[in-house]
Amino acid sequence: MTTVSINPDVQIGPGRPLTIIAGPCVIENEPLVMQTAEQLACVAHQLGVQFIFKSSYKKANRTSLDSFVGLDFGEALAILEKVRETYRVPVLTDVHTELEVPIVAEVADVLQIPAFLCRQTDLLLAAGRTGRVVNIKKGQFMAPEDMHRAAEKVASTGNQRILLTERGTTFGYHNLVVDMRGLVIMARSGYPVVFDATHSVQLPGGAGKASGGQPEFILPLARAALATGAVSAIFMEVHPDPPRALSDARSQLPLSQFRDVVLQLRELHQVMQQIEGEKA
C-alpha cells in the first residue's frame, strides 16, 4: 500500500500514526466550527495522532427540501480557510460539481467525492487535476472491488494522491451494513483506506424528513475496522451538541466523547501495527 502525503506533517499509510478525520457534518456558523476545530486539534496533538479537520460547506443530498444545506458558498469556504490558518491543520470538504472544484481546491487540502457521486467521471477528473488529495467515498451501491475503477479515473490525471473510504452499504430500506471484508478488498488497490465510523451508523431517511442513526455503534465499528489491519484513518463527524446539529443530528459523535474514542483507537492501531510488523 502506498503512503499519501497530505502535507509534510500528515502522511497516511503503512507505518504512519493513526489519522483522525473529524469535524461537524456541515458548517453551521463560524463560532461553532472554530471552537470545535480547536478542541479536536488539541486532543489529537495530545494523543499523538494525525488530524485532518472536516466539514462540508454544503450538503447537497438532504432527505427533505426543508433541510439545512449550508451557508453562502464564499462564507463557508472562508471559515474553512480560517480553521486551516488558525490551527495549522489540513482541512477536508466535499465537492459536488466540476465547476466548484478549482475554487474549493484553493482552500482544502483534501477534496472529498461524496458517496452518491463516486462514479461521476467529470467530477473525479476535475478533482484529480487539482493535484490535491482526493478522498473517494464508496457509494452505498458499490462493490468494494469496483472502487479501483473510480481511483483509476483520478490517477489518469497523473494524481496518485488518492484515499478510498468505506461508509456502509445499503441493506434493505433505511439501513446500512458494513462488510469488513470490503476494507481488505479496497486496500488491495494500493491506496490507503479510510473507515467512516459515523455515516456507517446512519439509518438513511429513517427519521422521516431526515436520516436516523445508531451512534452507540460508532466505537465498536471503528474498532472492528482497525482490527482488519487494512485501515489507515478513521473518519468521524463530531459535534458539540449532536441533537441540535443542523445535519446528521442522529449519527454524529458528541465532542465530549472524542478523547476517549480516539484514545482507544490509537491503542488498537498501535497493536495492529506491531502485529503487521512482526508478520513482515
Summary of the structure (lengths in Angstrom):
residues: 280
radius of gyration: 17.0
end to end distance: 13.6
largest distance: 53.5
contacts: 989
relative contact order: 0.15
helix: 40%
strand: 21%
